[in-house]
Each structure stands twice: as structure tokens, then as C-alpha cells.
Amino acid sequence: MILRIATAGAVTAALLVPAAAHAAGSPWKTVASTKMAGSEQFTDIAVAGKNAAWLFGTRAGTQKGERLAYHWNGRKWARAALPRGLRSISARGVGYGFREPTLSASSARNAWSYIPGDYSYNEDDGSGEICPETGYSRRRAHVPRLRKAAPDALTIKKAARVLRWEGTKWVVARVLKDVVPEAIVARGTKETLVFGQSARTGAQVVLRFDGKRWRTAKLPFYVTAAKLSGGKVFVAGYDAKTFGAAVLRWDGRRWKDLGLAQALPRETVATKDQPGTSSYVTDFSVEGAKVTVSGATYRETLCQQNAPSPVPFLLAGNGTWRHLTLDGLGSMRISGQTGDGRGGLYAVADNFSVMPEDFANWEPRTDLFHRTATGRWKRESLPRGVEYAALPARVPGTRSIWLTGVRDSVDVDAVVLRRG
């Protein structure tokens, strides 16, 4: 059951319940479970060290839904307080326009996140021809968040909040009245960078907090994910002009494009006479100087309703790229990954982007895989009852890996697993 500590005038706290021993044969140990009424899932994780990690998640089954936050102090996972008014999630929270909170931490004292606001985009994204049958552009139909840089590109109805960890709770550090955030990354002892799009100008921007004040700068690219390695910031996203997938590195003074587009099929726009080709990044990881990028390439026609399944890819490099084999994954795409500390990779793969003809009998599926430094893939066995794996994250400087998942009992419980 949930362990609760009630104090007058304080938010009710709860510990993630320690789990029973893991099933024999699995190298993963289930260390905690939510065991709440309703259905829960974790949506992001940040790990700063052996004694510092954070989880965000959601809980359904109540009238409005609830946002969850937890903190690991080296001994246990405990519920972390969120600012007043940010725990509730409306019924619209799991539909169009909802962004999952993104977590990042560079140390036990420098952890950041953002809570999505409420916003809307124009119907026409201005990035390709309009299909006369549907009224929508097929250009980047699989990435609906990307819109043209125009002052009327979006309308913010409720501002997003940037949160900072204060040792025992999350506090609001800034209200983003003009920016829809896409990614966040903590750096150093006090610094953070928030990437997003300005509603006033339509431009892509980065907001940087240096420990004393915020500064805003324009960017020539879209950012959808950001990671920190060796004091350098790595981001994945798209070139603002070509929409080609890109990975860039920031050393504290300037950005460098690592040339990912050169390793992928040429980006083309779908028209009524010509199919289009586009690639996107689902996740990436950085270990030392090596960046490993996963994603998929689409080939689609302007008015095609049942698009062909995308072709997954896995690339490794840092300016010069090479394709890695995906033996054993079939048509599954990698949706989450982390390095194993030995030159290999842990990857969660799913079939969510595969659209079968017999959709009525299609079942969603996720699997956890390990790729060794020599390129050998192996499907990982999970503890008994764990049906879904997500959010792999390595503890910096170690070979220990955190992993989240769900276990379907009476309700769907979110679980935390660990290896090493």
C-alpha cells in the first residue's frame, strides 16, 4: 500500500512502495511501484548520480488526472511536492497540444524541468502543399509540432512554467508567457537552457539562465531533445530551413552542426505528383565523443491516409556517421536509449509507428534490447508482470541503469527497475 505522511497545511507525501523480489532469470530488479488507485505511468527521468534522480509521471482514473513527481536520495524514492496548481491535469491533458514535462539534472543541486501550458497552432503549417481531400499538409505529418516561423503560428492560452529543484520540492523559476518549450537541459552548477518557439515572433529560441539572470537568443534550428555530456550540450532536432534532421553540439560559446543530414536520405517535400521523404530523431545518447542517434525515415504521398511504415535507423558518430545494424528488431523503432558505460547501448523499441492493414487485431508492443560494443543485439528479460519498459537512464560514472515500466494488476501501476 502507499505510505503516506500527513502534516497540517502541507501536501500529502507518498513513497514509492518497495517491490517484491524480482523474478528469477531477469537481470533487472523491480525496486519500487506506485500501487495507487487508477492507472499511472512515468513520463521522464533525470539522473545526476548515485544519490540523485527524479521522475515525473501521470495518474489517470480520477476526475481530472494528476501529475506525479518523485525524488531518489540514494536510499528510497519519495514523492516530491509540485507548486500549487500544477498537480492537476485536465481531461485534455492527454490529447492534442499536451507536452510531457522534460527533466534534466547536472548535479544533485541543479535539476530543472518544465510543466506544459496550453496552446494552439494554426491548421495550415505553411510547410507544404495542402491535400485537397483532407485540407492538411502532408509535410512532416508525423511531427505536427513543427510550424512555420510566423507571428501568428501559435497562440498561448496558458503559460508553461519552468521549475527548479530546491532540495525537497519543485518551485517555479520562470513563467514562459511567450514561449512554448520543447526541451530543457541543466549544465554546470546553476545553469539551464530552455529551448522552444516564441509565440510573438514564431522564431525558435533558447532561454539561458546563468545562475543570476535569463537571456534569450534566436536559433536557426528546432530542438526536440537535449542532453549533457562532458560539460557540452548536445541537441537533436531539425534545420529550420530544410527541415532535415540534425544533431548539434554547444561548447558554451557556439553551436556546431555534426552533419547528421549527410548520413540520411535527402529531405524532399511531398506534392500531388511526387512522394516526399523525411527523417526524424526519436532519441539519442552521448558517451565520451560518440553520439548514437535513433530514428526513422518516412516516404509518403501528399494525400495518403495509410502511410507506409517508416524505416528505422541507428547511427553513431560525431561529424562522420556510420549506420549500425538493427538485427533482431525487425520493423520496430527505438523510442528510448542510454549508453551502458561499456560502449554498448540499452534501447527500448516499439511498434507504435507500424500501421498494419489489419489494424483491428494490432497490439502495441515494446521490448527492451541490449547492444554490445561489438554490435550483438539481445532482447532483455524483464521481471514477472512488467509489461512495458521505457525511459532507460544510466547513472553517470557507473554501469547502473534505471528503467521504468508498467505492471497491470487490478490497476496499471508504474514501476521502477534497476540493473547494476
C-alpha positions, 0 to 999 in steps of 0.5 A: 500500500502507499505510505503516506505522511500527513502534516497540517497545511502541507501536501500529502507525501507518498513513497514509492512502495518497495517491490517484491523480489524480482523474478528469477532469470531477469537481470533487472530488479523491480525496486519500487511501484506506485500501487495507487488507485487508477492507472499511472505511468512515468513520463521522464527521468533525470539522473545526476548520480548515485544519490540523485534522480527524479521522475515525473509521471501521470495518474489517470482514473480520477476526475481530472488526472494528476501529475506525479513527481518523485525524488531518489536520495540514494536510499528510497524514492519519495514523492516530491511536492509540485507548486500549487496548481500544477498537480492537476491535469485536465481531461485534455491533458492527454490529447492534442497540444499536451507536452510531457514535462522534460527533466534534466539534472547536472548535479544533485543541486541543479535539476530543472524541468518544465510543466506544459501550458496550453496552446494552439497552432494554426491548421495550415503549417505553411510547410507544404502543399495542402491535400485537397481531400483532407485540407492538411499538409502532408509535410512532416505529418508525423511531427505536427509540432513543427510550424512555420516561423510566423507571428501568428503560428501559435497562440498561448492560452496558458503559460508553461512554467519552468521549475527548479529543484530546491532540495525537497520540492519543485518551485517555479523559476520562470513563467514562459508567457511567450514561449512554448518549450520543447526541451530543457537541459541543466549544465554546470552548477546553476545553469539551464537552457530552455529551448522552444518557439516564441509565440510573438515572433514564431522564431525558435529560441533558447532561454539561458539562465546563468545562475543570476539572470535569463537571456534569450537568443534566436536559433536557426534550428528546432530542438526536440531533445537535449542532453549533457555530456562532458560539460557540452550540450548536445541537441537533436532536432531539425534545420529550420530551413530544410527541415532535415534532421540534425544533431548539434553540439554547444561548447558554451560559446557556439553551436556546431552542426555534426552533419547528421543530414549527410548520413540520411536520405535527402529531405524532399517535400511531398506534392500531388505528383511526387512522394516526399521523404523525411527523417526524424530523431526519436532519441539519442545518447552521448558517451565520451565523443560518440553520439548514437542517434535513433530514428526513422525515415518516412516516404509518403504521398501528399494525400495518403491516409495509410502511410507506409511504415517508416524505416528505422535507423541507428547511427553513431558518430560525431561529424562522420556517421556510420549506420549500425545494424538493427538485427533482431528488431525487425520493423520496430523503432527505438523510442528510448536509449542510454549508453551502458558505460561499456560502449554498448547501448540499452534501447527500448523499441516499439511498434507504435509507428507500424500501421498494419492493414489489419489494424483491428487485431494490432497490439502495441508492443515494446521490448527492451534490447541490449547492444554490445560494443561489438554490435550483438543485439539481445532482447532483455528479460524483464521481471514477472508482470512488467509489461512495458519498459521505457525511459532507460537512464544510466547513472553517470560514472557507473554501469547502473541503469534505471528503467521504468515500466508498467505492471497491470494488476487490478490497476496499471501501476508504474514501476521502477527497475534497476540493473547494476 
